[in-house]
Amino acid sequence: MILPGLVYYIIFHYLPMYGVVIAFKDFKPLLGILGSPWIGFKQFNRFFSHPYFFRLIKNTFLLSFYSLIFGFPAPIILALMLNEVRNATYKRFVQTVSYLPHFISIVALVSILNLFLSPTTGAINVVLQRVFGMKPIYFMAEPGWFRPLFVGSGIWQNIGWGAIIYLAALSQVDMQLYDAALVDGASRLRRIWHISLPSIMPTIIILLILRIGTLFYVGFEKVILMYNPATYTTADVIGSYVYRRGLQHAEFSYGAAVGLFNSVINVTLLITANWISRRVTEQSLW
Amino acid sequence: MVKRKRKGSIIRDTSVSSKMLDVIIHLTLVFILIVTLFPVLHIASVSLSSGKAVAKNIVTFYPRGLQLNAYKSVLETARIPRSFKNSVIYTTVGTLVNMLMTITMAYPLSKKRLTLRGFYTTLVVITMFFSGGLIPYFLLVKKLGMYNNIWALVIPGAITTWNLIILRTFFQSMSVELEESAYLDGAGDFTILIRIVLPLSKAAIATISLFYMVSHWNSWFQAMIFLKEKSKYPLQLILREIVLQGQYIEEMVKKGMMALADQMGSVGTDEYISIEKLKYATLFISMVPMLIVYPFIQKYFVKGIMIGSLKG
């Protein structure tokens, strides 16, 4: 019974891994993979010595790093806050509303950004002009705004959804622990810090490791939707570069090489994160 | 699933600092509510408002001067209903394939007696972290002859490892006695799966199906790289073209204009359909299916995450 599933995995996940071999070849579609000449690391060298190389690495790293340090704690904080709410109906209401954004498509999300930040008609700019008397800002065309917008919209979309797991764990904590701490004179914050937080620590660590392992994949679909030539300097990441050069310009070998580089970095990060976690906290993925 | 009622606290903390924290928390939550709901309300409002109000930028979170002609214009553009239909087809077929493949893979993986079980599991888990990359993936799909048709959207994504693991965990938590007695009665694997396991797993199946459905409905990238004919485009891709790339706007504006013979293009009128209104209307239309379905299905998603979190 397991056969179709296995076949699927082999064809669609492992075969492309083999296909990555074209990164080492000068791939010509007519010759096929086996027939194309082998050129070793030439494509990689081409990438490393490209003037955009550092920019791409920097953008990819910064974008995912900011997403991590702002986007990862946000659901945790929301979960901790919701956990302190006593009215169950109110709590459920806020929860339900908060993960609504998760279900709109990424195209819709970026559309919202575009429309609301439009210099002429966008709500944000209207407010800036009328209430603060400022000049309109071309948010989507300013490289400086790209990262905050990317990370911020990501938080908006995922904070509620991400909080679900943490809330589930928090709801398992025995109330008596809190009562005992209160009797001992612990303040609210201390109770949160010493009881709530540790109870979700295992979950946090596992999710953190997983997040680090996909750090460099950084949601390139969203980048492609959001960026334009004006913002390439901060917006272009490795994934979007692979798409542009590898697919749009059909430089297959080159694209494969850069893509492979990306994957290798991710795996390295994952293994490192897992190793560190195992040493420091005795929690790890494997 | 047994619902555990949390025991109430016997004592209450009534210190000042605790109350202050309460205030901060409430303010933050209200802020989150506003920030989440305002965009949706604003989009709906602008798209429903009169041209005059929109031109003066005075629409906030309720429509001013109800005007439905933007929607008329948008819905009459052939592309949008057609892409809507496409999305429905892709989602339906896609989810069916997904469920077929995921169930037939999750079930064996949940059985300890499967030979090479550890090997298969590792095989599957590795794919969550490492992939061949965009280019080999693209070339492979093309080579298999799936370019420019529905199969490119359905087959390469047939199993999402994350969902597979959730389902497998669920199957593992089912009691073995039922199946064992079925074996003794001479039932084969498939029979057991269909007759016994599945009827008992309705909740999990529903949840996973919903995950897949949402994923299909919202997808656009696979369609963009694999579909050549615009008549095959799904809704999200058309949305992108209209709102983000400004395509077809002229066509829609003209259509809307021609319907009001004596109000052509006058900016200050109530009936004026600005580009902006068209975009907002299109965006809202793309969000409506999800908004409508959401209240009914959101509890399934929560359950799904909880099952999945058992693995972590």
Chai-1 contact restraints between the chains, C-beta under 6 A:
chainA,res_idxA,chainB,res_idxB,connection_type,confidence,min_distance_angstrom,max_distance_angstrom,comment,restraint_id
A,M1,B,T104,contact,1.0,0.0,6.0,A-B,restraint_1
A,M1,B,P108,contact,1.0,0.0,6.0,A-B,restraint_2
A,M1,B,D189,contact,1.0,0.0,6.0,A-B,restraint_3
A,I2,B,M105,contact,1.0,0.0,6.0,A-B,restraint_4
A,I2,B,P108,contact,1.0,0.0,6.0,A-B,restraint_5
A,P4,B,T104,contact,1.0,0.0,6.0,A-B,restraint_6
A,G5,B,M101,contact,1.0,0.0,6.0,A-B,restraint_7
A,G5,B,T104,contact,1.0,0.0,6.0,A-B,restraint_8
A,G5,B,M105,contact,1.0,0.0,6.0,A-B,restraint_9
A,Y8,B,M101,contact,1.0,0.0,6.0,A-B,restraint_10
A,Y8,B,A158,contact,1.0,0.0,6.0,A-B,restraint_11
A,Y8,B,I159,contact,1.0,0.0,6.0,A-B,restraint_12
A,F12,B,P156,contact,1.0,0.0,6.0,A-B,restraint_13
A,H13,B,T127,contact,1.0,0.0,6.0,A-B,restraint_14
A,L15,B,L140,contact,1.0,0.0,6.0,A-B,restraint_15
A,P16,B,G132,contact,1.0,0.0,6.0,A-B,restraint_16
A,P16,B,P136,contact,1.0,0.0,6.0,A-B,restraint_17
A,P16,B,Y137,contact,1.0,0.0,6.0,A-B,restraint_18
A,P16,B,L140,contact,1.0,0.0,6.0,A-B,restraint_19
A,M17,B,G132,contact,1.0,0.0,6.0,A-B,restraint_20
A,G19,B,G132,contact,1.0,0.0,6.0,A-B,restraint_21
A,G19,B,P136,contact,1.0,0.0,6.0,A-B,restraint_22
A,G19,B,L140,contact,1.0,0.0,6.0,A-B,restraint_23
A,V20,B,G132,contact,1.0,0.0,6.0,A-B,restraint_24
A,V20,B,P136,contact,1.0,0.0,6.0,A-B,restraint_25
A,M81,B,I25,contact,1.0,0.0,6.0,A-B,restraint_26
A,E84,B,I25,contact,1.0,0.0,6.0,A-B,restraint_27
A,V94,B,L29,contact,1.0,0.0,6.0,A-B,restraint_28
A,T96,B,Q298,contact,1.0,0.0,6.0,A-B,restraint_29
A,V97,B,L33,contact,1.0,0.0,6.0,A-B,restraint_30
A,V97,B,T36,contact,1.0,0.0,6.0,A-B,restraint_31
A,S98,B,I32,contact,1.0,0.0,6.0,A-B,restraint_32
A,F103,B,V214,contact,1.0,0.0,6.0,A-B,restraint_33
A,F103,B,M290,contact,1.0,0.0,6.0,A-B,restraint_34
A,I104,B,M287,contact,1.0,0.0,6.0,A-B,restraint_35
A,S105,B,N218,contact,1.0,0.0,6.0,A-B,restraint_36
A,S105,B,Q236,contact,1.0,0.0,6.0,A-B,restraint_37
A,V107,B,W220,contact,1.0,0.0,6.0,A-B,restraint_38
A,V107,B,Q236,contact,1.0,0.0,6.0,A-B,restraint_39
A,V107,B,L239,contact,1.0,0.0,6.0,A-B,restraint_40
A,V107,B,R240,contact,1.0,0.0,6.0,A-B,restraint_41
A,A108,B,S286,contact,1.0,0.0,6.0,A-B,restraint_42
A,A108,B,M287,contact,1.0,0.0,6.0,A-B,restraint_43
A,S111,B,V243,contact,1.0,0.0,6.0,A-B,restraint_44
A,S111,B,L283,contact,1.0,0.0,6.0,A-B,restraint_45
A,I112,B,P39,contact,1.0,0.0,6.0,A-B,restraint_46
A,T121,B,E276,contact,1.0,0.0,6.0,A-B,restraint_47
A,A123,B,H42,contact,1.0,0.0,6.0,A-B,restraint_48
A,V126,B,N57,contact,1.0,0.0,6.0,A-B,restraint_49
A,I164,B,V302,contact,1.0,0.0,6.0,A-B,restraint_50
A,I164,B,I305,contact,1.0,0.0,6.0,A-B,restraint_51
A,I165,B,I305,contact,1.0,0.0,6.0,A-B,restraint_52
A,I165,B,S309,contact,1.0,0.0,6.0,A-B,restraint_53
A,A168,B,M306,contact,1.0,0.0,6.0,A-B,restraint_54
A,A168,B,S309,contact,1.0,0.0,6.0,A-B,restraint_55
A,M175,B,K7,contact,1.0,0.0,6.0,A-B,restraint_56
A,M175,B,S9,contact,1.0,0.0,6.0,A-B,restraint_57
A,D179,B,S9,contact,1.0,0.0,6.0,A-B,restraint_58
A,D179,B,I10,contact,1.0,0.0,6.0,A-B,restraint_59
A,D179,B,I11,contact,1.0,0.0,6.0,A-B,restraint_60
A,L182,B,I11,contact,1.0,0.0,6.0,A-B,restraint_61
A,L182,B,D13,contact,1.0,0.0,6.0,A-B,restraint_62
A,S187,B,S17,contact,1.0,0.0,6.0,A-B,restraint_63
A,R188,B,S18,contact,1.0,0.0,6.0,A-B,restraint_64
A,R188,B,L21,contact,1.0,0.0,6.0,A-B,restraint_65
A,T203,B,G312,contact,1.0,0.0,6.0,A-B,restraint_66
A,I206,B,G312,contact,1.0,0.0,6.0,A-B,restraint_67
A,G213,B,F129,contact,1.0,0.0,6.0,A-B,restraint_68
A,E221,B,F221,contact,1.0,0.0,6.0,A-B,restraint_69
A,V242,B,L134,contact,1.0,0.0,6.0,A-B,restraint_70
A,G246,B,I135,contact,1.0,0.0,6.0,A-B,restraint_71
A,F252,B,I135,contact,1.0,0.0,6.0,A-B,restraint_72
A,G255,B,I135,contact,1.0,0.0,6.0,A-B,restraint_73
A,A256,B,G133,contact,1.0,0.0,6.0,A-B,restraint_74
A,A256,B,I135,contact,1.0,0.0,6.0,A-B,restraint_75
A,A256,B,P136,contact,1.0,0.0,6.0,A-B,restraint_76
A,G259,B,G133,contact,1.0,0.0,6.0,A-B,restraint_77
A,G259,B,L134,contact,1.0,0.0,6.0,A-B,restraint_78
A,G259,B,I135,contact,1.0,0.0,6.0,A-B,restraint_79
A,L260,B,G133,contact,1.0,0.0,6.0,A-B,restraint_80
A,S263,B,F130,contact,1.0,0.0,6.0,A-B,restraint_81
A,V267,B,F130,contact,1.0,0.0,6.0,A-B,restraint_82
A,L270,B,F129,contact,1.0,0.0,6.0,A-B,restraint_83
